[in-house]
Amino acid sequence: MKAILLAATLSLILVSNAPAQSLPTELAQLGIIVGMPYAKAKRLLDAAGWQVKPAQGAPESLDGFPEVGCQKGGKQCATTFEKGEQQVAVRLGTTLAGQPFVQGAD
């Protein structure tokens, strides 16, 4: 029992001390955060005038989101948005239910 409690406590400490992943200013200003559902982030980007680029060269696309390119199995996914000369690549993860969420951006 003590070993389980110790393991749980250590995992909480490690998670709470992990550095927060920051997003580019363009996304942060729109209120987009790591962990946000992709559908919500996409709506915010669309409303701010960002245009999604179709996925090119990816082995597969994500169900319901043809603009999202993924590696085989849908574990590592990404899409790109453009606004004028600006471009931002959004990295996505998927939940166990297959719903995409924001993991980071470049």
N, C-alpha and C positions, 0 to 999 in steps of 0.2 A: 504494500500500500504506500509506504514512504517513497519507494522508487518511482511509482506512478506520479505521485504528487511532485516529486523533485523534477521529473521529466517535463511535466506540464508547466511548472514554474519556469524552468530554463527556456522552454520554447516560447513562452510569453515574453521573457526578457529579450531573447534574440530577435523576436519579431518587432518589439517596441523600440529596439535600438537600431533596427535597420534603417538606413537613410531613405527618406522619401524620394521617390523618383519624380523629378521635375519635368514639366512639359515645356515646349517652346512658348514664348510670350504670346504668340498669336492664338494659341489654344487656351492658355491660362486666362487671358483677357475675356474669353467667351464663357468662362466658367467650366471648361472641360477639365476633368480630373482623371487620374489613373483609377481604374476600376469602374468608371462610368459605362453604362450600356452603350454600345456602338450606335444603336438606333437614335438615342438621345443626342450623342455627340454629333452625329451626321445632321440631324435637324438643326442644331445650333450653328454648325458650319454652313449649311445651306442658307440659313436665314442671314448670315453675315456676308453672303456673296461668294463663298468658296464653292468651286465646282469639283466634283469627284471625277477622277480619270478612270477610264475602264482598265481593269486588270489585264496585263499583257505578259505572256510568257510564264504564267504560273501553272503548275500542274493541274490545279483544280480551283474552283471558286466556292465560296461559302454559300450553303443553301439559303435562299431568300435575299442574298446580297451579292449579285453577280459582279459588282465592282471590287469585291474583296478577293484577292488572290491568296491561296494557301499552299503549303507543302502537302504532300500526301498525308491523309489522315486528319487534316484540318487543325493541327496543333499550333502551327506557326503561320499566322496570317497577317496581311498588311494591305493597305490601300493608300492612295495618294490624292491629295486635294490641291487645287491651284486657285490662285486669285491674283490676276495680273501677272507679274513676274515672280511672285512668291510661290513656293511649293512646300508642302509639308507631308511627310510620309508617316502614317499612323500605324503603329504595330498593335495587333489585336490578339487576344487570347479568346478561348471559348469556354463556356461553363460546361458542366456535365450534360446539361440539356441542349448544348450546341449553340447557345446564344453568345454572340461576340461582345467583348468588352474592351475598353481602351487599356493597353498595357504600357504604352509609351509612344514617343514620336521623335522624329528627326527633322 
